[in-house]
Amino acid sequence: MTCNTNIMDKNNVSLDAWFEATPEYGKCRELGVSGPTISAIESDLVLYVKEHDIGDFGDIPEAELVAAIADHTDTRTRLHFLFGFWGAEFDGYCTEGGCWYHIDLDQAVDDDGKAAYDRYELTVIVSAFDGLPSSQRIYRFTADDIEDFARTPTRAGGDA
């Protein structure tokens, strides 16, 4: 993989080498995420490391890694990571009554695989680092996105 991430941690391990050693990297490869997309993910992580003055890549919060992956991948891959690697908060919106409901993944679709709600949101809370306030990222999905994901045999990190 070509990557111009020359930042080194205290163990002289480059960010791309650290990322390659994470389970998330393996899942990216398994799901067919391209090399240029992985480079974009690593670039986001480089910025995070610089902004937070991190000296050891192992200190990058897992949610930040998953959010960087979700920010650069297609809808189905994004859902795989948000459900498979991170316990994102999941909400469904129903037009009838106009309300958001906090739901579990198994409440997203009915037994026939039809979406139970019109729109969906997943919220990733990124842990605070060194006393900095935590932040959140919200990912929005349509009923079609959720139905498509529910039909995927490897959804949620490997469930059949």
KEMIDO-681341 format. One line per 4 residues: number of its first residue (from 1); for each residue x, y, z of N, C-alpha, C, O, CB. Coordinates in pm, 1 decimal. Glycine has a CB too. Layout:
NUM) X Y Z X Y Z X Y Z X Y Z X Y Z  ...
This chain:
1) 84.8 -116.8 0.0 0.0 0.0 0.0 89.0 122.6 0.0 186.8 129.5 74.4 -96.3 0.1 121.1  55.4 217.2 -81.8 130.2 342.0 -81.6 59.7 442.0 6.4 -61.0 463.3 -5.6 147.0 397.3 -223.9  134.0 501.7 92.9 77.2 597.5 185.3 186.8 692.7 228.2 296.9 649.3 262.1 12.9 527.3 307.2  158.2 821.2 227.4 260.1 914.6 271.1 232.7 959.3 413.5 218.8 1078.5 440.9 266.7 1035.0 177.5
5) 225.3 864.0 502.4 211.3 894.2 644.4 345.8 867.4 708.8 376.8 754.2 745.9 97.2 809.5 711.6  423.9 970.7 721.7 559.2 955.4 773.9 568.6 976.6 924.0 677.6 968.9 980.7 650.8 1050.7 704.9  456.6 1003.1 988.9 459.1 1020.5 1133.8 498.5 887.2 1196.4 448.1 782.1 1156.8 320.4 1070.2 1188.2  586.8 891.7 1292.2 629.5 769.1 1359.9 596.6 781.1 1508.2 606.4 889.5 1565.8 782.3 742.7 1338.6
9) 557.8 670.1 1569.7 532.4 676.0 1713.2 660.9 643.3 1788.0 767.5 628.1 1728.3 418.6 578.6 1753.9  648.3 632.7 1920.7 768.8 612.5 2001.3 835.8 478.3 1972.1 952.6 459.0 2005.9 734.5 621.6 2149.2  763.2 385.8 1910.0 822.3 256.2 1874.4 866.1 252.1 1728.7 895.3 145.0 1675.6 723.1 143.7 1901.4  870.7 368.9 1663.6 910.7 378.9 1523.1 823.0 295.5 1430.3 872.2 236.5 1334.1 1054.5 336.3 1507.8
13) 696.3 290.9 1458.7 601.4 221.4 1372.5 521.2 329.1 1299.1 463.1 417.3 1362.4 506.9 123.9 1455.4  518.2 322.2 1167.4 443.4 421.1 1090.4 293.9 398.6 1107.9 250.7 289.5 1145.0 481.8 414.7 941.2  215.1 502.5 1080.9 70.6 491.9 1094.2 14.3 385.0 1001.8 -74.6 310.0 1041.9 5.0 625.7 1065.2  64.7 376.6 877.6 10.3 274.8 787.7 41.4 134.6 839.5 -40.6 44.1 823.6 66.6 292.6 645.8
17) 158.0 114.7 901.0 191.1 -17.2 958.2 101.5 -47.3 1078.6 56.6 -160.4 1097.0 340.9 -22.9 1000.3  76.2 55.9 1160.7 -14.0 36.7 1275.2 -153.2 0.6 1227.0 -215.2 -92.2 1278.9 -19.4 163.5 1362.8  -203.1 74.4 1126.6 -337.0 49.6 1074.9 -346.8 -90.7 1016.0 -446.5 -159.9 1036.7 -374.1 154.3 969.3  -244.3 -133.0 943.0 -246.0 -268.2 885.2 -256.0 -375.7 992.1 -305.8 -485.0 965.1 -121.2 -291.4 801.3
21) -209.6 -346.5 1113.1 -212.4 -445.1 1221.2 -345.1 -444.2 1298.0 -362.0 -522.8 1391.2 -97.4 -419.3 1317.6  -439.4 -357.2 1260.9 -567.2 -351.5 1332.4 -670.5 -442.5 1266.7 -663.6 -467.1 1146.3 -619.7 -207.1 1337.3  -767.1 -493.1 1345.3 -873.6 -575.9 1287.3 -955.8 -498.1 1184.1 -1007.8 -556.3 1088.9 -965.7 -628.6 1398.0  -967.2 -367.0 1203.3 -1044.5 -285.4 1111.1 -983.2 -286.6 970.5 -1055.2 -285.9 870.7 -1054.1 -142.1 1163.4
25) -850.0 -288.4 963.9 -783.7 -294.6 833.7 -819.8 -425.5 763.3 -853.5 -425.5 645.0 -629.7 -281.9 849.7  -812.7 -535.8 835.9 -849.0 -664.9 778.1 -992.2 -664.9 727.2 -1021.1 -719.7 620.8 -830.5 -775.6 880.5  -1081.7 -603.3 803.6 -1222.0 -596.9 762.5 -1236.3 -508.5 638.7 -1316.1 -538.6 549.9 -1310.6 -543.4 877.8  -1158.5 -398.3 632.3 -1160.7 -313.3 512.5 -1123.2 -396.4 390.1 -1191.6 -391.1 288.0 -1063.6 -192.4 528.2
29) -1016.3 -472.1 400.1 -971.4 -555.6 288.1 -1076.6 -660.5 253.6 -1106.1 -683.1 136.3 -837.3 -624.1 321.8  -1133.2 -724.7 356.0 -1235.8 -827.6 334.5 -1357.3 -769.9 261.7 -1417.7 -837.6 178.5 -1279.3 -888.9 469.0  -1393.1 -645.8 292.5 -1509.0 -582.2 230.4 -1475.2 -514.6 98.1 -1562.6 -455.7 34.6 -1568.5 -481.1 324.7  -1348.2 -522.7 55.6 -1309.1 -469.6 -74.6 -1283.5 -320.7 -79.2 -1293.8 -259.7 -185.7 -1412.4 -501.5 -172.1
33) -1250.0 -260.2 35.0 -1219.9 -116.8 37.2 -1088.9 -95.3 -39.1 -990.2 -164.9 -15.0 -1209.6 -62.2 185.3  -1088.6 0.4 -130.1 -973.9 22.9 -218.7 -855.8 86.6 -145.7 -871.3 147.5 -39.8 -1015.2 111.1 -335.6  -738.8 71.2 -204.5 -617.0 132.0 -151.6 -626.8 283.1 -137.5 -588.1 336.6 -33.6 -501.0 97.7 -239.8  -677.5 354.7 -239.3 -691.4 500.2 -224.5 -785.9 539.9 -110.6 -763.1 640.1 -42.9 -741.3 560.3 -354.6
37) -891.6 461.3 -89.7 -982.8 490.9 20.9 -912.2 468.9 154.0 -928.9 547.9 246.9 -1109.9 403.2 12.2  -833.6 362.5 163.8 -757.3 337.8 286.0 -658.4 451.2 310.0 -638.1 491.9 424.4 -683.1 202.7 277.8  -596.8 502.7 204.5 -505.7 616.8 219.7 -579.5 739.0 272.6 -524.8 813.8 353.6 -438.5 650.1 85.9  -704.1 760.3 227.5 -783.7 873.4 276.6 -816.7 855.2 424.6 -814.6 951.6 501.1 -913.9 888.2 194.2
41) -847.0 731.9 464.9 -873.8 702.0 605.8 -749.3 733.2 688.7 -757.7 797.9 793.1 -916.3 552.8 624.2  -634.4 686.9 641.3 -509.2 711.9 712.3 -479.1 861.4 720.5 -426.8 908.5 821.5 -393.7 638.8 643.6  -511.3 935.7 616.3 -488.9 1080.9 618.8 -572.0 1146.1 729.1 -523.6 1235.4 798.7 -523.6 1143.6 481.8  -696.7 1102.0 745.1 -779.7 1153.5 854.5 -716.7 1121.4 989.5 -716.7 1204.5 1080.3 -921.9 1094.6 847.0
45) -663.1 1000.1 1001.9 -600.8 960.9 1128.4 -473.2 1040.5 1154.2 -443.1 1072.8 1269.1 -569.9 810.9 1128.4  -398.1 1072.4 1049.3 -278.4 1156.3 1063.9 -318.6 1292.0 1120.4 -254.3 1343.1 1212.0 -204.9 1173.3 927.3  -425.5 1350.3 1065.2 -472.9 1478.9 1115.7 -514.3 1468.6 1262.0 -484.8 1557.7 1341.6 -590.1 1529.3 1031.5  -582.4 1360.2 1297.4 -625.5 1340.4 1435.8 -504.4 1332.6 1527.9 -502.7 1394.2 1634.5 -711.1 1212.5 1448.7
49) -403.4 1256.8 1486.5 -281.0 1241.5 1566.0 -213.6 1376.8 1586.5 -170.1 1408.9 1697.0 -183.3 1142.9 1497.5  -205.3 1455.5 1480.2 -141.7 1587.5 1490.1 -222.7 1682.4 1576.6 -167.0 1751.8 1661.7 -122.9 1648.0 1351.4  -354.3 1686.1 1555.7 -440.4 1778.0 1630.8 -440.4 1748.6 1779.7 -453.4 1840.3 1860.8 -582.0 1771.5 1578.2  -426.1 1622.9 1816.7 -432.7 1583.7 1957.1 -295.9 1552.0 2016.2 -286.5 1504.9 2129.5 -522.8 1464.3 1972.3
53) -189.6 1577.9 1939.8 -52.3 1557.4 1985.7 -33.2 1417.8 2045.4 18.1 1401.7 2156.2 -15.0 1664.0 2089.1  -75.3 1319.2 1969.7 -65.6 1179.8 2013.6 70.9 1124.9 1974.2 113.5 1139.9 1859.7 -179.9 1093.1 1952.0  139.5 1061.3 2068.6 271.3 1006.0 2041.8 268.5 857.0 2014.6 368.6 801.1 1969.7 362.2 1033.8 2156.5  156.7 791.5 2040.5 146.7 646.8 2021.9 13.3 619.8 1952.7 -92.2 652.3 2007.1 157.6 568.8 2159.5
57) 17.0 561.1 1833.9 -105.2 539.3 1756.7 -207.0 455.1 1831.3 -326.9 464.5 1804.8 -72.1 473.5 1625.3  -160.9 373.3 1924.0 -252.4 293.2 2004.5 -344.6 377.8 2090.9 -443.1 327.5 2144.9 -174.5 199.0 2091.7  -312.8 506.7 2104.2 -396.4 597.7 2182.9 -510.2 659.9 2101.0 -591.1 734.6 2155.9 -310.5 707.9 2241.9  -517.7 630.6 1971.9 -629.4 679.8 1891.7 -755.5 606.0 1939.1 -759.0 483.0 1937.5 -603.9 658.0 1736.4
61) -858.6 680.0 1980.9 -980.8 611.2 2025.6 -1038.3 524.1 1913.6 -1039.1 563.7 1797.0 -1086.6 713.8 2072.6  -1086.1 405.9 1950.5 -1141.4 314.0 1851.3 -1255.0 378.8 1773.2 -1268.0 357.1 1652.8 -1190.6 186.2 1918.9  -1336.6 457.7 1840.9 -1448.1 523.0 1772.3 -1397.3 619.0 1665.3 -1461.7 635.1 1561.6 -1536.6 598.0 1873.0  -1282.9 683.1 1688.7 -1226.8 774.5 1588.7 -1182.2 696.3 1465.5 -1200.8 741.9 1352.7 -1107.7 854.4 1647.9
65) -1123.8 579.3 1486.8 -1083.0 493.2 1375.9 -1205.2 448.5 1295.5 -1205.3 457.0 1172.7 -1005.2 370.5 1428.4  -1308.3 401.2 1364.2 -1429.3 354.9 1296.3 -1497.5 471.7 1223.8 -1547.1 454.9 1112.4 -1527.0 289.6 1397.5  -1500.1 589.5 1286.4 -1561.7 705.8 1221.3 -1483.4 745.7 1096.5 -1543.8 782.2 995.6 -1569.5 824.6 1319.2  -1350.0 739.4 1101.4 -1269.0 772.5 983.2 -1299.8 675.6 869.3 -1308.2 716.1 753.4 -1117.6 768.8 1017.4
69) -1316.6 548.3 902.3 -1352.3 449.0 800.7 -1492.9 478.9 747.0 -1514.9 478.1 625.9 -1345.4 304.3 859.6  -1587.1 505.0 836.9 -1725.8 531.4 795.0 -1735.1 656.7 708.4 -1818.1 663.4 617.8 -1816.8 546.3 917.8  -1650.9 755.5 735.7 -1654.6 880.5 659.1 -1612.5 862.3 513.5 -1648.1 944.0 428.6 -1565.1 983.3 724.6  -1537.7 757.1 483.5 -1480.6 742.1 349.3 -1533.3 622.8 270.1 -1490.3 601.6 156.7 -1333.4 730.5 360.2
73) -1623.6 545.7 325.8 -1667.3 424.4 257.0 -1812.2 435.7 210.3 -1883.7 528.7 247.5 -1651.3 303.3 348.5  -1854.1 339.4 128.2 -1990.6 338.5 77.4 -2088.4 300.3 189.0 -2047.3 259.2 297.4 -2003.4 240.9 -41.4  -2216.2 314.4 161.1 -2320.1 294.9 263.0 -2314.6 156.7 326.5 -2319.0 145.6 449.0 -2456.9 316.8 202.2  -2305.0 51.6 246.3 -2305.6 -83.6 302.1 -2182.6 -107.6 390.4 -2194.4 -164.6 498.8 -2310.6 -187.9 189.1
77) -2065.5 -64.5 344.7 -1943.6 -81.0 424.3 -1953.1 0.7 552.4 -1913.9 -45.9 659.4 -1819.0 -39.2 343.1  -2005.2 122.5 541.3 -2023.7 208.4 659.2 -2111.4 136.9 762.3 -2079.7 137.0 881.3 -2087.5 345.0 618.7  -2220.6 76.6 717.6 -2308.2 4.4 810.7 -2237.4 -115.9 872.1 -2256.2 -144.2 990.4 -2435.6 -41.2 739.2  -2156.0 -187.7 793.7 -2079.1 -299.9 849.0 -1991.6 -254.0 964.6 -1985.6 -319.8 1068.5 -1992.4 -364.8 740.2
81) -1923.9 -141.2 946.6 -1834.2 -93.6 1051.9 -1910.4 -38.5 1171.2 -1872.2 -63.7 1285.5 -1741.3 12.8 997.3  -2015.8 35.1 1147.3 -2089.8 93.9 1258.6 -2158.8 -12.1 1343.5 -2169.0 2.9 1465.2 -2192.3 192.8 1206.5  -2206.4 -119.8 1279.6 -2268.8 -227.1 1355.6 -2169.2 -332.7 1400.1 -2179.4 -385.5 1510.8 -2377.2 -291.2 1274.1  -2072.5 -363.9 1313.5 -1982.6 -474.2 1341.0 -1871.0 -442.9 1437.3 -1827.0 -530.4 1512.0 -1925.1 -521.2 1216.3
85) -1823.5 -317.4 1437.0 -1709.7 -284.0 1520.8 -1741.7 -184.1 1630.0 -1661.2 -163.4 1720.7 -1600.2 -231.0 1437.0  -1857.9 -122.2 1622.3 -1884.5 -17.3 1719.1 -2030.2 -19.9 1759.3 -2117.6 -28.6 1673.0 -1846.9 119.4 1662.8  -2058.5 -12.6 1887.0 -2196.1 -11.2 1935.1 -2256.5 126.9 1920.8 -2281.3 195.4 2020.0 -2202.8 -56.5 2080.4  -2280.2 167.8 1796.9 -2336.7 299.8 1772.3 -2478.3 307.4 1827.0 -2550.5 207.6 1828.7 -2335.4 332.5 1622.2
89) -2517.6 425.6 1871.5 -2655.4 447.3 1913.6 -2740.8 452.2 1787.4 -2704.8 518.8 1690.3 -2670.5 579.2 1999.0  -2852.8 382.4 1788.8 -2932.8 362.6 1669.3 -3072.4 417.6 1692.4 -3138.7 381.1 1789.5 -2938.4 213.7 1630.6  -3117.6 505.9 1602.9 -3250.2 564.8 1614.3 -3324.3 550.0 1482.5 -3264.4 557.5 1375.2 -3241.1 713.1 1655.2  -3454.6 529.0 1491.5 -3539.3 522.1 1373.4 -3642.7 632.7 1378.2 -3691.7 667.6 1485.6 -3607.4 384.9 1362.5
93) -3676.5 688.3 1262.4 -3774.8 795.1 1253.4 -3895.8 743.4 1177.9 -3883.3 686.8 1069.3 -3715.5 920.6 1184.3  -4011.0 763.2 1235.4 -4135.4 720.8 1172.3 -4213.6 845.2 1132.4 -4244.5 928.9 1217.2 -4219.2 629.6 1267.4  -4246.0 858.0 1003.7 -4320.0 974.5 955.3 -4455.1 985.0 1025.3 -4497.8 1093.4 1065.0 -4339.5 966.7 802.9  -4521.2 871.0 1039.6 -4650.3 870.8 1108.0 -4625.2 901.7 1255.3 -4567.3 819.8 1326.6 -4724.6 733.1 1090.4
97) -4666.8 1015.5 1299.9 -4641.8 1057.1 1437.9 -4518.6 1145.3 1449.0 -4501.9 1215.0 1549.1 -4626.0 935.6 1527.2  -4431.8 1143.7 1348.0 -4315.2 1230.9 1343.8 -4222.4 1220.3 1462.7 -4180.8 1322.6 1517.2 -4359.3 1369.2 1331.5  -4189.0 1099.9 1504.2 -4104.3 1082.2 1622.8 -3981.3 997.0 1593.2 -3983.0 908.0 1508.2 -4184.7 1018.6 1735.4  -3873.9 1028.0 1667.3 -3754.1 943.9 1665.8 -3766.3 844.6 1779.6 -3813.0 879.0 1888.2 -3622.9 1029.1 1678.7
101) -3723.7 719.4 1754.5 -3727.2 615.3 1856.0 -3588.8 552.0 1865.9 -3527.4 520.0 1764.1 -3835.4 508.3 1823.0  -3539.7 534.0 1988.5 -3414.4 461.6 2006.4 -3447.0 313.0 1992.7 -3532.9 260.9 2063.8 -3346.8 494.1 2146.0  -3377.8 245.2 1900.9 -3410.4 105.6 1870.6 -3284.7 20.1 1868.3 -3173.2 71.6 1859.2 -3483.8 95.3 1736.1  -3303.5 -109.8 1876.5 -3195.5 -206.8 1857.0 -3193.1 -244.4 1709.8 -3291.5 -224.0 1638.7 -3214.5 -333.9 1947.7
105) -3081.5 -299.1 1663.6 -3068.0 -336.2 1522.9 -3179.5 -430.5 1479.4 -3231.4 -417.9 1368.5 -2932.2 -401.0 1498.0  -3216.7 -525.1 1565.6 -3319.2 -622.2 1525.2 -3458.3 -558.4 1513.7 -3551.2 -622.6 1464.6 -3323.7 -737.7 1625.3  -3473.6 -433.9 1557.9 -3600.6 -363.7 1543.4 -3602.7 -275.9 1418.0 -3702.8 -209.8 1390.2 -3627.6 -278.6 1667.1  -3493.0 -275.1 1342.6 -3483.3 -189.2 1224.7 -3568.5 -240.0 1109.1 -3623.1 -161.3 1031.7 -3338.9 -178.1 1180.4
109) -3579.4 -372.3 1098.0 -3660.2 -432.2 992.2 -3752.1 -537.5 1053.2 -3724.9 -590.6 1160.9 -3570.1 -494.7 881.5  -3862.6 -567.2 981.8 -3953.8 -670.6 1030.6 -3904.7 -808.8 984.7 -3798.3 -819.5 923.8 -4099.0 -644.3 980.1  -3980.3 -911.9 1013.1 -3940.7 -1049.2 978.3 -3925.5 -1071.1 828.4 -3855.1 -1162.8 786.2 -4041.9 -1146.9 1032.4  -3990.8 -987.9 747.4 -3981.0 -998.9 601.7 -3869.2 -911.7 544.2 -3851.8 -905.0 422.5 -4113.5 -960.5 537.8
113) -3793.7 -845.3 631.5 -3683.5 -761.1 585.7 -3725.2 -622.0 541.2 -3645.7 -550.2 480.5 -3613.5 -828.1 473.8  -3849.2 -582.8 570.5 -3897.4 -447.8 536.1 -3861.3 -352.1 649.3 -3872.4 -386.2 767.1 -4052.5 -447.5 510.5  -3818.8 -233.8 612.4 -3780.6 -132.7 710.4 -3899.5 -95.9 798.9 -4010.9 -76.1 750.4 -3725.7 -7.5 640.1  -3874.2 -87.3 927.6 -3978.9 -51.3 1022.6 -3996.1 100.1 1032.4 -4098.8 148.7 1079.8 -3947.4 -109.1 1159.9
117) -3895.1 174.2 987.4 -3897.1 319.7 998.5 -3861.9 382.3 863.6 -3810.0 315.0 774.6 -3798.9 367.8 1108.4  -3890.2 510.0 849.7 -3864.9 581.6 724.5 -3718.9 624.1 710.8 -3662.1 618.7 601.7 -3954.8 703.8 715.5  -3658.9 665.9 820.8 -3519.8 711.5 822.3 -3452.1 657.6 947.0 -3516.6 624.3 1046.5 -3511.0 867.0 817.4  -3318.9 650.0 938.2 -3240.0 597.1 1048.2 -3118.9 684.9 1071.4 -3065.6 745.0 978.1 -3197.2 452.7 1020.5
121) -3075.3 692.1 1197.1 -2952.3 761.8 1232.4 -2870.0 672.9 1324.1 -2922.9 606.8 1413.5 -2982.6 898.2 1300.1  -2740.8 672.9 1300.4 -2646.2 608.3 1391.0 -2553.3 716.3 1442.8 -2499.0 794.5 1364.8 -2566.2 492.7 1319.9  -2534.7 721.2 1572.5 -2448.7 821.0 1633.5 -2327.5 752.3 1694.4 -2341.4 660.7 1775.6 -2525.3 902.3 1740.0  -2208.6 796.8 1654.9 -2084.3 744.8 1710.9 -2030.8 850.6 1807.4 -2004.2 963.9 1767.3 -1979.0 710.5 1597.6
125) -2015.1 813.7 1933.7 -1957.0 902.3 2033.9 -1807.5 871.5 2039.7 -1766.7 759.9 2071.9 -2025.8 883.8 2175.3  -1727.0 972.3 2007.9 -1582.2 955.2 2010.6 -1533.9 992.6 2149.9 -1559.7 1102.9 2198.2 -1511.7 1042.0 1900.6  -1463.4 899.6 2214.1 -1415.3 921.2 2349.7 -1325.6 1042.6 2358.0 -1251.1 1074.1 2265.2 -1341.6 799.3 2399.7  -1334.4 1109.4 2470.5 -1244.7 1223.1 2494.4 -1102.2 1171.3 2508.7 -1080.5 1061.5 2559.9 -1287.4 1303.4 2621.6
129) -1006.3 1249.5 2464.0 -865.8 1213.3 2475.2 -796.0 1321.0 2555.9 -806.3 1439.3 2523.3 -799.6 1195.9 2334.9  -725.9 1282.1 2659.5 -651.8 1376.9 2743.9 -737.0 1494.1 2790.1 -694.4 1609.4 2783.2 -531.4 1429.2 2669.2  -857.5 1463.9 2837.3 -941.5 1567.1 2893.8 -1016.7 1653.3 2793.4 -1090.5 1743.6 2832.9 -859.8 1653.0 2977.1  -999.4 1627.2 2664.3 -1074.7 1702.6 2564.6 -1219.5 1654.4 2565.4 -1245.5 1537.8 2595.1 -1011.6 1687.0 2422.7
133) -1313.0 1741.8 2533.4 -1452.7 1697.5 2532.1 -1476.2 1592.7 2422.7 -1414.0 1596.2 2316.5 -1546.7 1818.0 2511.2  -1566.7 1500.5 2451.5 -1598.3 1400.6 2349.8 -1682.4 1466.7 2241.0 -1746.2 1569.7 2263.0 -1673.2 1278.3 2412.1  -1680.8 1405.6 2125.0 -1758.2 1457.7 2013.8 -1844.0 1344.7 1957.9 -1827.9 1228.5 1995.2 -1665.7 1518.1 1903.7  -1933.0 1379.6 1870.3 -2016.5 1276.4 1809.6 -2025.1 1298.3 1659.9 -2014.2 1410.3 1610.0 -2157.0 1275.8 1871.8
137) -2045.0 1187.3 1589.7 -2069.8 1192.1 1445.7 -2200.8 1120.1 1421.2 -2225.4 1012.3 1475.4 -1952.0 1127.4 1363.2  -2284.1 1180.8 1339.1 -2414.6 1122.1 1308.8 -2413.8 1077.4 1162.7 -2377.3 1153.4 1073.0 -2531.1 1224.1 1336.3  -2454.9 952.9 1141.2 -2464.4 896.4 1006.5 -2611.8 866.9 980.6 -2678.0 800.5 1060.4 -2375.5 766.1 990.9  -2662.1 917.1 867.7 -2803.2 901.9 835.1 -2821.2 800.5 721.4 -2741.0 793.5 628.3 -2864.5 1038.3 796.3
141) -2929.0 722.4 732.4 -2957.2 617.8 634.6 -3105.2 617.1 599.5 -3189.9 655.4 680.2 -2914.2 480.2 688.0  -3134.5 573.0 477.9 -3273.4 560.6 433.4 -3326.2 421.0 467.0 -3250.1 331.9 504.7 -3285.1 588.1 280.8  -3456.1 404.1 452.9 -3516.3 272.1 472.2 -3456.2 172.5 373.1 -3430.7 57.6 409.2 -3670.4 279.0 455.7  -3433.1 215.4 247.4 -3372.2 127.4 146.9 -3231.9 82.6 188.6 -3195.3 -33.4 169.6 -3365.6 198.7 11.2
145) -3153.0 175.5 246.1 -3018.0 140.2 292.6 -3024.1 29.3 396.9 -2946.7 -66.3 391.4 -2946.7 263.6 351.1  -3116.0 42.5 491.5 -3127.3 -54.4 600.7 -3178.7 -188.5 548.5 -3130.8 -293.7 590.8 -3220.7 -0.9 711.0  -3275.5 -185.4 457.3 -3326.3 -310.7 399.1 -3216.7 -382.7 322.0 -3203.2 -504.5 332.9 -3446.3 -282.9 306.4  -3138.3 -308.6 244.3 -3027.1 -367.3 169.6 -2925.5 -428.7 265.4 -2877.6 -539.9 243.1 -2959.4 -261.0 80.3
149) -2893.3 -356.7 370.9 -2797.9 -408.0 469.5 -2851.7 -532.9 539.4 -2776.1 -626.7 564.9 -2765.6 -299.9 573.3  -2980.6 -535.0 570.4 -3042.2 -649.6 637.8 -3036.9 -775.3 550.7 -3034.5 -886.6 603.2 -3187.5 -617.7 674.7  -3035.1 -758.5 418.6 -3026.5 -872.9 326.4 -2883.9 -923.3 309.5 -2862.8 -1031.8 255.2 -3083.0 -834.8 190.6  -2785.5 -846.0 355.2 -2645.2 -881.9 337.2 -2610.4 -996.6 432.0 -2629.9 -983.8 552.9 -2552.4 -759.1 362.3
153) -2558.8 -1109.7 379.1 -2531.1 -1225.0 463.4 -2425.7 -1201.4 571.7 -2427.2 -1270.0 673.9 -2487.9 -1337.5 378.0  -2334.9 -1106.6 551.8 -2229.5 -1085.7 651.9 -2254.0 -961.0 734.1 -2158.9 -901.7 785.0 -2093.5 -1076.5 584.6  -2380.0 -919.1 748.9 -2407.6 -796.9 823.2 -2363.1 -809.7 968.7 -2350.3 -920.0 1022.0 -2556.7 -763.2 816.3  -2340.4 -697.5 1029.9 -2303.5 -688.4 1171.4 -2181.5 -772.0 1203.1 -2178.4 -840.2 1305.6 -2419.1 -731.8 1259.1
157) -2081.6 -768.3 1117.9 -1953.7 -830.1 1148.6 -1951.1 -980.7 1139.1 -1865.6 -1043.5 1201.6 -1912.9 -791.2 1282.6  -2042.1 -1042.6 1062.8 -2029.4 -1184.7 1041.1 -2153.5 -1266.8 1066.9 -2151.2 -1387.6 1043.4 -1923.4 -1234.8 1123.8  -2262.7 -1207.0 1114.5 -2384.4 -1284.0 1135.6 -2438.7 -1333.5 1002.0 -2434.7 -1261.6 902.2 -2490.1 -1199.6 1209.0  -2489.2 -1455.9 1000.8 -2547.0 -1511.1 877.5 -2693.7 -1479.2 868.9 -2759.7 -1517.3 772.2 -2526.2 -1662.3 870.0
